[in-house]
Amino acid sequence: MWLLWRKQRWEPQFNHRHGFQAIRRTSYLSIMDLPIAPGSTILDQTPPEARRTIETWVAERGLPRYRAGQIIQRLWQHPMASWDAATELPAPLRGLLTETFPLPRLTADVIQRSSDGTRKYLWRLADGEAIESVMIPTGSRRTLCISSQSGCALGCVFCATGTMGFRRNLSASEIAGQVRELILEDAAAKPTNIVFMGMGEPLLNWPAVDRTLTILNHPNGFGIGARHITLSTVGILPGIEALAKRPEQFRLAISLHAPTKDQRRALMPIEKKYDLDAVMRAARAFARRVTFEYVLIAGKNDADADADRLAKMARPLGALVNLLPLHPGGDPQLMPSNAGRIRAFADRLRNQGIEAVVRRSRGLDISAACGQLTVEVDGKRRRFSPAAFDAAVGRSEDPTATSQPAAVPLSRSTSRAAPRRRVRSR
């Protein structure tokens, strides 16, 4: 991971006593001063990396080799809140692990529970930033929608997160930690499916998301099947190419939301950087089935002609089309398409051979829409920032870059203590 700060290049080095530390190597001309993400921990490593680290650490202390296996399974396979809970390990060893390999936690600031079983979590991070997750149970399936950034620079007009502005990228431990926290809450309710459809654009945080995919999927990680993990993007082309290079069968969903360039530009500023034609070429090159996400907005993208254009785009790819009713939280002038219009739009797609699914709105009695709860709790609604947008997407040509785009200035001290957990049922 590269941390760019005040025109210096910093390189991570793992120290068995203090964990990851950023070591200055050479000068590097950065285009801007960039915020530093929280320091890395053992939970930011992939399971193979963590195994090597732990095995080396165990060997250096003359401990039995089997201790490494006991330690490693406590990171993700059978996680615990702290090393003190690993009672199969001697107390002195637990104390040493606590000092050497701290296990960061996310603080559940607010939990909302819907009458339909949906649960919304607002997590408070160590620096006071907030992110969201949504657990959506459907029969035996438990889908967890997770965030990859705090805030978002892309400014899609229908999205509450887009009103917040960009805060910062999340580390791998903060992304995967959303899964870990739910397992700690109830191991029997471990998520069966993961969707990167929470706050932020995952492909603008590719290095951390790349590592998180390995943590989620690896048998020594959470062991969730690749086909049960979906990454949603507005169409960050270098990131799509990077995802396509991974051998696992991770799913790709493209947030399309309009069948023409002009319509899409009015809803999604990213169209100026990666236009619809380029996004469709990337979808074809992905060489796996893709899903088109399409929020239906009254009078904006829900006409019969829009359905016909969408069918023409989806048919050559064999793409699945997810039709989504508009949730509250974005531009208040936008209105959701009515139920009759949604049915007619879906039928028109199906009559042209397109597999179209109308997603039932969940959590309407709570703040389940992406970013909605954070805006309500923290009052972070801001105008779209072209400068933050340009900083974010301008860096996307190199998906391996890990520096942070310019953040919206913090409105509170980042050193504040994590607030008390609040549970809300509506």
ROTI-386402 format. One record per residue (C-alpha): residue number from 1; z, y, x. Coordinates in Angstrom, 3 decimals, always signed. Example, Ala and Ser with C-alpha at 12.3 -4.5 7.8 and 13.67 -1.06 7.14 Angstrom:
! residues 2
<1, <+7.800, -4.500, +12.300>>,
<2, <+7.140, -1.060, +13.670>>,
//
This chain:
! residues 426
<1, <+0.000, +0.000, +0.000>>,
<2, <-0.907, +3.435, +1.339>>,
<3, <+1.339, +6.366, +0.544>>,
<4, <-0.261, +9.753, +1.123>>,
<5, <+2.124, +12.683, +1.461>>,
<6, <+1.773, +16.033, +3.174>>,
<7, <-1.319, +15.050, +5.120>>,
<8, <+0.347, +12.068, +6.755>>,
<9, <-0.579, +8.406, +6.422>>,
<10, <+2.265, +6.042, +5.793>>,
<11, <+2.139, +2.279, +6.230>>,
<12, <+4.609, -0.156, +4.626>>,
<13, <+6.674, -2.358, +6.898>>,
<14, <+9.103, -4.975, +5.621>>,
<15, <+12.590, -4.896, +7.095>>,
<16, <+14.810, -7.843, +6.198>>,
<17, <+17.855, -5.606, +5.884>>,
<18, <+16.395, -2.638, +4.047>>,
<19, <+13.275, -4.060, +2.351>>,
<20, <+9.979, -2.153, +2.467>>,
<21, <+10.013, +1.099, +4.428>>,
<22, <+7.157, +3.566, +4.849>>,
<23, <+6.392, +4.061, +8.554>>,
<24, <+4.237, +6.989, +9.667>>,
<25, <+1.286, +5.805, +11.758>>,
<26, <-1.397, +8.459, +12.078>>,
<27, <-2.281, +11.803, +10.551>>,
<28, <-4.507, +11.697, +7.525>>,
<29, <-6.122, +14.637, +5.806>>,
<30, <-5.198, +14.359, +2.143>>,
<31, <-6.903, +16.489, -0.454>>,
<32, <-3.616, +17.260, -2.182>>,
<33, <+0.127, +16.797, -1.922>>,
<34, <+0.921, +13.649, -3.839>>,
<35, <+4.118, +12.335, -5.448>>,
<36, <+5.652, +9.259, -3.870>>,
<37, <+6.244, +6.269, -6.122>>,
<38, <+9.564, +4.416, -5.951>>,
<39, <+10.100, +2.307, -2.836>>,
<40, <+8.829, -1.247, -2.800>>,
<41, <+11.099, -4.263, -3.291>>,
<42, <+10.740, -8.024, -3.159>>,
<43, <+9.546, -7.857, -6.793>>,
<44, <+6.544, -5.778, -5.664>>,
<45, <+5.311, -8.689, -3.565>>,
<46, <+3.101, -11.402, -5.039>>,
<47, <+4.734, -14.835, -5.330>>,
<48, <+2.983, -16.195, -2.185>>,
<49, <+4.070, -13.116, -0.226>>,
<50, <+7.605, -13.355, -1.552>>,
<51, <+7.779, -17.029, -0.582>>,
<52, <+6.799, -16.244, +3.000>>,
<53, <+9.300, -13.395, +3.142>>,
<54, <+12.147, -15.489, +1.751>>,
<55, <+11.352, -18.548, +3.867>>,
<56, <+11.347, -16.418, +7.023>>,
<57, <+14.593, -14.742, +6.014>>,
<58, <+16.267, -18.094, +5.271>>,
<59, <+15.086, -19.605, +8.564>>,
<60, <+16.320, -16.605, +10.584>>,
<61, <+19.810, -17.159, +9.186>>,
<62, <+19.856, -20.881, +9.815>>,
<63, <+20.163, -21.687, +6.126>>,
<64, <+18.889, -24.973, +4.656>>,
<65, <+15.207, -24.778, +3.761>>,
<66, <+15.835, -25.706, +0.138>>,
<67, <+17.675, -22.415, -0.325>>,
<68, <+14.326, -20.604, -0.177>>,
<69, <+13.092, -22.495, -3.234>>,
<70, <+16.295, -21.740, -5.123>>,
<71, <+15.982, -18.055, -4.334>>,
<72, <+12.278, -17.722, -5.132>>,
<73, <+12.500, -19.287, -8.589>>,
<74, <+15.065, -16.653, -9.514>>,
<75, <+12.557, -13.844, -9.064>>,
<76, <+10.186, -14.669, -11.944>>,
<77, <+10.350, -18.314, -13.064>>,
<78, <+14.010, -18.212, -14.034>>,
<79, <+14.903, -14.545, -13.562>>,
<80, <+18.388, -13.126, -13.714>>,
<81, <+19.714, -9.606, -14.029>>,
<82, <+21.398, -9.697, -10.620>>,
<83, <+21.949, -12.134, -7.795>>,
<84, <+25.533, -12.597, -9.001>>,
<85, <+24.118, -14.657, -11.880>>,
<86, <+22.545, -17.192, -9.470>>,
<87, <+25.666, -19.338, -9.447>>,
<88, <+23.836, -22.251, -7.799>>,
<89, <+24.007, -20.178, -4.607>>,
<90, <+27.210, -19.663, -2.575>>,
<91, <+28.948, -16.343, -3.235>>,
<92, <+28.468, -15.058, +0.357>>,
<93, <+24.730, -15.740, +0.092>>,
<94, <+24.552, -13.947, -3.258>>,
<95, <+26.187, -10.923, -1.684>>,
<96, <+23.731, -10.941, +1.200>>,
<97, <+20.781, -11.219, -1.200>>,
<98, <+22.100, -8.274, -3.214>>,
<99, <+22.176, -6.169, -0.060>>,
<100, <+18.816, -7.324, +1.335>>,
<101, <+16.661, -7.931, -1.746>>,
<102, <+17.799, -5.661, -4.591>>,
<103, <+16.373, -6.489, -8.003>>,
<104, <+15.351, -3.264, -9.789>>,
<105, <+15.800, -3.084, -13.540>>,
<106, <+14.212, -1.036, -16.300>>,
<107, <+16.657, +0.666, -18.640>>,
<108, <+15.967, +0.155, -22.348>>,
<109, <+16.431, +3.738, -23.538>>,
<110, <+15.220, +3.107, -27.098>>,
<111, <+14.371, -0.084, -28.972>>,
<112, <+12.730, +0.189, -32.394>>,
<113, <+12.351, -2.819, -34.678>>,
<114, <+9.760, -2.889, -37.432>>,
<115, <+10.034, -4.780, -40.704>>,
<116, <+6.957, -6.780, -39.621>>,
<117, <+8.731, -8.069, -36.481>>,
<118, <+7.104, -5.651, -34.029>>,
<119, <+9.478, -4.271, -31.383>>,
<120, <+8.860, -1.052, -29.454>>,
<121, <+10.637, -0.444, -26.140>>,
<122, <+10.966, +2.858, -24.340>>,
<123, <+11.931, +2.057, -20.759>>,
<124, <+13.558, +4.629, -18.489>>,
<125, <+12.560, +4.283, -14.835>>,
<126, <+14.729, +4.958, -11.790>>,
<127, <+13.350, +8.501, -11.389>>,
<128, <+13.803, +9.366, -15.069>>,
<129, <+10.188, +8.820, -16.133>>,
<130, <+9.524, +6.888, -19.338>>,
<131, <+7.080, +4.122, -20.239>>,
<132, <+6.567, +1.951, -23.301>>,
<133, <+6.011, -1.683, -24.216>>,
<134, <+5.362, -3.280, -27.598>>,
<135, <+6.133, -6.884, -28.511>>,
<136, <+3.904, -8.122, -31.334>>,
<137, <+4.839, -11.567, -32.711>>,
<138, <+2.215, -13.462, -34.707>>,
<139, <+3.248, -16.985, -35.578>>,
<140, <+3.869, -18.828, -32.305>>,
<141, <+2.057, -16.120, -30.324>>,
<142, <+4.095, -13.347, -28.743>>,
<143, <+1.828, -10.600, -27.401>>,
<144, <+3.360, -7.975, -25.135>>,
<145, <+1.478, -4.709, -24.695>>,
<146, <+2.458, -3.179, -21.337>>,
<147, <+1.989, +0.145, -19.542>>,
<148, <+0.448, +0.653, -16.103>>,
<149, <+1.058, +4.397, -15.693>>,
<150, <+3.567, +6.931, -16.931>>,
<151, <+1.400, +9.239, -18.978>>,
<152, <-2.368, +9.368, -18.660>>,
<153, <-4.850, +11.864, -17.243>>,
<154, <-7.836, +10.842, -19.374>>,
<155, <-7.095, +12.852, -22.516>>,
<156, <-8.618, +10.637, -25.228>>,
<157, <-8.136, +12.770, -28.337>>,
<158, <-6.913, +9.965, -30.597>>,
<159, <-4.182, +8.753, -28.202>>,
<160, <-0.597, +10.035, -28.054>>,
<161, <-0.316, +9.164, -24.355>>,
<162, <-3.258, +11.451, -23.685>>,
<163, <-1.196, +14.385, -24.988>>,
<164, <+1.476, +13.790, -22.338>>,
<165, <-0.609, +14.416, -19.257>>,
<166, <-0.342, +12.234, -16.175>>,
<167, <+3.090, +11.589, -14.659>>,
<168, <+2.615, +8.901, -12.021>>,
<169, <+1.347, +5.395, -11.300>>,
<170, <+3.714, +2.479, -11.772>>,
<171, <+4.566, +0.012, -9.053>>,
<172, <+3.880, -3.693, -9.522>>,
<173, <+7.582, -4.332, -10.113>>,
<174, <+7.658, -1.678, -12.851>>,
<175, <+4.605, -3.145, -14.596>>,
<176, <+5.696, -6.780, -14.319>>,
<177, <+9.270, -5.656, -14.952>>,
<178, <+8.380, -5.009, -18.584>>,
<179, <+7.798, -8.763, -18.914>>,
<180, <+10.834, -9.647, -16.828>>,
<181, <+13.147, -7.534, -18.972>>,
<182, <+12.087, -9.304, -22.166>>,
<183, <+12.694, -12.696, -20.565>>,
<184, <+16.142, -11.502, -19.499>>,
<185, <+16.741, -10.419, -23.098>>,
<186, <+15.732, -13.816, -24.498>>,
<187, <+14.128, -16.491, -22.296>>,
<188, <+13.020, -18.435, -25.388>>,
<189, <+10.984, -15.417, -26.531>>,
<190, <+8.959, -15.132, -23.318>>,
<191, <+5.598, -13.446, -24.007>>,
<192, <+2.692, -15.844, -24.409>>,
<193, <+0.019, -13.155, -24.107>>,
<194, <-0.161, -9.916, -22.123>>,
<195, <-2.410, -6.958, -22.873>>,
<196, <-2.708, -3.929, -20.592>>,
<197, <-3.105, -1.597, -23.541>>,
<198, <+0.021, +0.509, -23.189>>,
<199, <+0.368, +3.860, -21.459>>,
<200, <-2.167, +4.725, -18.767>>,
<201, <-5.518, +3.488, -17.499>>,
<202, <-4.862, +0.276, -15.528>>,
<203, <-8.001, +0.492, -13.414>>,
<204, <-6.892, +3.878, -12.070>>,
<205, <-3.851, +2.041, -10.689>>,
<206, <-5.765, -0.999, -9.484>>,
<207, <-3.727, -1.928, -6.357>>,
<208, <-0.509, -2.275, -8.374>>,
<209, <-2.300, -3.859, -11.350>>,
<210, <-4.073, -6.309, -9.030>>,
<211, <-0.720, -7.485, -7.662>>,
<212, <+0.761, -7.590, -11.153>>,
<213, <-2.016, -9.887, -12.361>>,
<214, <-1.040, -12.343, -9.636>>,
<215, <+2.650, -12.084, -10.532>>,
<216, <+1.885, -12.690, -14.220>>,
<217, <-0.461, -15.622, -13.626>>,
<218, <+0.822, -17.452, -10.539>>,
<219, <+2.773, -20.669, -11.221>>,
<220, <+5.609, -19.324, -9.059>>,
<221, <+5.441, -16.067, -10.995>>,
<222, <+5.575, -15.903, -14.789>>,
<223, <+2.918, -18.621, -15.121>>,
<224, <+0.989, -16.995, -17.978>>,
<225, <-2.572, -18.318, -18.250>>,
<226, <-5.321, -15.961, -17.098>>,
<227, <-7.126, -16.258, -20.425>>,
<228, <-3.989, -14.991, -22.115>>,
<229, <-4.014, -11.777, -20.061>>,
<230, <-6.312, -8.943, -21.164>>,
<231, <-6.963, -5.757, -19.241>>,
<232, <-8.234, -2.808, -21.269>>,
<233, <-10.160, +0.052, -19.676>>,
<234, <-12.091, +3.118, -20.779>>,
<235, <-14.773, +1.998, -18.332>>,
<236, <-13.673, +2.697, -14.742>>,
<237, <-16.662, +1.060, -13.074>>,
<238, <-15.257, +0.364, -9.583>>,
<239, <-12.202, -1.209, -11.187>>,
<240, <-14.328, -3.431, -13.428>>,
<241, <-16.183, -4.603, -10.327>>,
<242, <-12.869, -5.323, -8.561>>,
<243, <-11.579, -7.305, -11.556>>,
<244, <-14.822, -9.287, -11.692>>,
<245, <-14.305, -10.402, -8.090>>,
<246, <-11.067, -12.172, -8.943>>,
<247, <-11.608, -15.903, -9.540>>,
<248, <-9.216, -16.149, -12.485>>,
<249, <-10.555, -15.836, -16.020>>,
<250, <-8.739, -12.648, -16.943>>,
<251, <-10.064, -10.999, -20.087>>,
<252, <-11.704, -7.577, -20.149>>,
<253, <-11.579, -5.199, -23.114>>,
<254, <-13.574, -1.976, -23.024>>,
<255, <-12.343, +0.988, -25.035>>,
<256, <-15.681, +1.993, -26.514>>,
<257, <-14.808, +3.894, -29.712>>,
<258, <-18.288, +5.400, -30.184>>,
<259, <-21.869, +4.073, -30.093>>,
<260, <-23.559, +7.191, -28.649>>,
<261, <-22.902, +9.367, -25.619>>,
<262, <-22.367, +12.529, -27.633>>,
<263, <-19.885, +10.918, -30.000>>,
<264, <-18.001, +9.299, -27.140>>,
<265, <-17.866, +12.516, -25.127>>,
<266, <-16.242, +14.273, -28.085>>,
<267, <-13.494, +11.626, -28.200>>,
<268, <-13.164, +10.568, -24.556>>,
<269, <-13.680, +12.925, -21.596>>,
<270, <-14.303, +9.925, -19.321>>,
<271, <-17.845, +9.833, -20.746>>,
<272, <-18.639, +12.728, -18.389>>,
<273, <-17.820, +10.542, -15.374>>,
<274, <-18.894, +7.069, -16.499>>,
<275, <-21.375, +7.350, -19.341>>,
<276, <-22.078, +4.764, -21.985>>,
<277, <-25.183, +3.379, -20.279>>,
<278, <-23.271, +2.785, -17.041>>,
<279, <-20.381, +1.156, -18.896>>,
<280, <-22.759, -1.204, -20.696>>,
<281, <-24.391, -2.183, -17.397>>,
<282, <-20.948, -2.964, -15.997>>,
<283, <-20.133, -5.067, -19.065>>,
<284, <-23.298, -7.092, -18.551>>,
<285, <-22.529, -7.561, -14.857>>,
<286, <-18.996, -8.766, -15.615>>,
<287, <-20.518, -12.158, -16.451>>,
<288, <-17.726, -13.103, -18.857>>,
<289, <-17.311, -12.352, -22.498>>,
<290, <-15.975, -8.869, -23.111>>,
<291, <-14.270, -7.269, -26.079>>,
<292, <-15.153, -3.846, -27.436>>,
<293, <-12.184, -1.863, -28.756>>,
<294, <-13.232, +0.506, -31.523>>,
<295, <-10.810, +2.853, -33.305>>,
<296, <-12.254, +3.865, -36.660>>,
<297, <-11.919, +7.601, -37.314>>,
<298, <-13.038, +9.086, -40.622>>,
<299, <-16.229, +11.067, -40.297>>,
<300, <-16.411, +10.630, -36.518>>,
<301, <-17.597, +7.088, -35.782>>,
<302, <-17.438, +5.066, -39.006>>,
<303, <-20.874, +5.565, -40.601>>,
<304, <-23.255, +2.682, -41.360>>,
<305, <-25.553, +3.999, -38.633>>,
<306, <-22.663, +3.786, -36.168>>,
<307, <-22.124, +0.136, -37.105>>,
<308, <-25.822, -0.584, -36.573>>,
<309, <-25.783, +1.023, -33.109>>,
<310, <-22.603, -0.829, -32.199>>,
<311, <-24.133, -4.144, -33.288>>,
<312, <-27.150, -3.452, -31.106>>,
<313, <-24.854, -2.922, -28.117>>,
<314, <-22.631, -5.943, -28.745>>,
<315, <-25.292, -8.523, -29.586>>,
<316, <-26.847, -9.015, -26.108>>,
<317, <-23.381, -9.486, -24.606>>,
<318, <-22.008, -11.745, -27.306>>,
<319, <-19.128, -9.266, -27.361>>,
<320, <-16.205, -9.495, -29.732>>,
<321, <-15.554, -6.223, -31.578>>,
<322, <-11.967, -5.327, -32.376>>,
<323, <-11.854, -2.731, -35.141>>,
<324, <-8.635, -0.744, -35.026>>,
<325, <-7.294, +1.574, -37.725>>,
<326, <-6.347, +4.946, -36.252>>,
<327, <-2.615, +5.219, -35.527>>,
<328, <-0.791, +8.561, -35.617>>,
<329, <+0.082, +10.407, -32.441>>,
<330, <-3.167, +11.938, -31.177>>,
<331, <-5.065, +14.942, -32.502>>,
<332, <-3.468, +15.648, -35.905>>,
<333, <-6.847, +16.736, -37.291>>,
<334, <-8.215, +13.197, -36.949>>,
<335, <-7.885, +10.973, -39.991>>,
<336, <-8.112, +7.184, -40.199>>,
<337, <-10.998, +5.600, -42.032>>,
<338, <-9.918, +4.277, -45.418>>,
<339, <-9.595, +0.555, -46.084>>,
<340, <-12.898, +0.352, -47.975>>,
<341, <-14.832, +2.017, -45.172>>,
<342, <-13.240, -0.290, -42.593>>,
<343, <-14.235, -3.372, -44.616>>,
<344, <-17.784, -2.090, -45.071>>,
<345, <-18.096, -1.328, -41.354>>,
<346, <-16.842, -4.794, -40.406>>,
<347, <-19.140, -6.508, -42.940>>,
<348, <-22.136, -4.600, -41.610>>,
<349, <-21.389, -5.855, -38.094>>,
<350, <-20.891, -9.445, -39.276>>,
<351, <-24.133, -9.384, -41.265>>,
<352, <-25.882, -8.647, -37.964>>,
<353, <-24.323, -11.626, -36.201>>,
<354, <-21.433, -9.804, -34.513>>,
<355, <-17.973, -11.324, -34.394>>,
<356, <-15.842, -8.476, -35.690>>,
<357, <-12.091, -8.585, -36.250>>,
<358, <-10.161, -5.931, -38.139>>,
<359, <-6.801, -5.671, -36.444>>,
<360, <-3.961, -5.214, -38.874>>,
<361, <-1.866, -2.160, -38.093>>,
<362, <+1.556, -3.234, -36.873>>,
<363, <+4.747, -1.275, -36.583>>,
<364, <+3.703, +1.505, -38.954>>,
<365, <+7.352, +2.048, -39.918>>,
<366, <+8.249, +2.698, -36.256>>,
<367, <+6.613, +4.699, -33.461>>,
<368, <+4.441, +1.794, -32.315>>,
<369, <+1.315, +3.722, -31.283>>,
<370, <+0.735, +4.110, -27.550>>,
<371, <+2.779, +7.043, -26.231>>,
<372, <+4.095, +8.018, -29.666>>,
<373, <+7.734, +7.175, -29.010>>,
<374, <+7.824, +8.921, -25.620>>,
<375, <+6.399, +12.108, -27.133>>,
<376, <+9.007, +11.966, -29.902>>,
<377, <+11.946, +11.305, -27.569>>,
<378, <+11.003, +13.416, -24.562>>,
<379, <+8.793, +16.018, -26.240>>,
<380, <+6.113, +15.726, -23.573>>,
<381, <+3.140, +16.815, -25.622>>,
<382, <+0.820, +18.915, -23.439>>,
<383, <-2.735, +20.120, -23.486>>,
<384, <-5.405, +18.081, -21.769>>,
<385, <-5.604, +19.016, -18.071>>,
<386, <-9.142, +19.007, -16.610>>,
<387, <-7.650, +19.294, -13.109>>,
<388, <-5.526, +16.170, -13.547>>,
<389, <-8.498, +14.366, -15.083>>,
<390, <-10.752, +15.261, -12.146>>,
<391, <-8.077, +14.225, -9.639>>,
<392, <-7.616, +10.862, -11.353>>,
<393, <-11.218, +9.816, -11.924>>,
<394, <-12.450, +11.377, -8.700>>,
<395, <-10.396, +8.827, -6.789>>,
<396, <-11.643, +5.882, -8.836>>,
<397, <-14.648, +5.326, -6.574>>,
<398, <-12.239, +3.460, -4.296>>,
<399, <-10.257, +1.072, -6.499>>,
<400, <-8.036, +0.083, -3.572>>,
<401, <-6.738, +3.634, -3.054>>,
<402, <-3.045, +3.819, -3.851>>,
<403, <-2.306, +7.510, -3.594>>,
<404, <-1.116, +9.248, -6.712>>,
<405, <-3.255, +11.718, -8.679>>,
<406, <-1.755, +15.130, -9.209>>,
<407, <+1.123, +14.875, -11.624>>,
<408, <+2.085, +17.253, -14.365>>,
<409, <+5.164, +19.114, -13.033>>,
<410, <+8.390, +17.458, -14.078>>,
<411, <+10.284, +19.232, -16.810>>,
<412, <+13.632, +17.775, -15.818>>,
<413, <+15.454, +16.622, -12.722>>,
<414, <+14.261, +13.220, -11.559>>,
<415, <+17.713, +12.439, -10.238>>,
<416, <+19.326, +12.286, -13.640>>,
<417, <+21.170, +9.149, -14.650>>,
<418, <+19.448, +6.692, -16.947>>,
<419, <+20.456, +7.494, -20.525>>,
<420, <+22.400, +5.189, -22.756>>,
<421, <+20.411, +2.543, -24.567>>,
<422, <+19.658, +3.366, -28.185>>,
<423, <+18.561, +0.802, -30.745>>,
<424, <+16.709, +1.963, -33.820>>,
<425, <+15.633, -0.052, -36.812>>,
<426, <+13.466, +1.501, -39.443>>,
//
